[in-house]
Amino acid sequence: MKNIALHCSDIDVNFFRKTISNEKAITLDFRYLSGVIDSWWEKNKKQSTHTLKSQLVSIFMTYLRSEDIFHFDKVGLANGAAAVCIKNIFSLDSPKLAKVPQKQYYSLGETAYTREAC
């Protein structure tokens, strides 16, 4: 009985390793949004974090390109990526601004997902 349990564990570990090795992360460059986000931040940075997060989601809903939304809609699906990382979302040096999008729940299209810093 002990050998069977070990054998099953080996199968689970190998399956897990194989699955992980096939996963991919997509990195999107949001430089095209940085001007809009920088300007918005300068006007709104004194508001509450909750308000800032809501406004940031609204900016994304308004300005994200459809090809970027496509990648977010595919996160976790068999034909999609395991994660979507974003870079160049703003150009300001602001620790507070950097924290606003972290662990933020976005709802784009029909899919809700979590985006954490990659």
Order of alpha helices (4+ residues) and beta strands (2+ residues): alpha-beta-alpha-alpha-alpha-beta-alpha-beta-beta
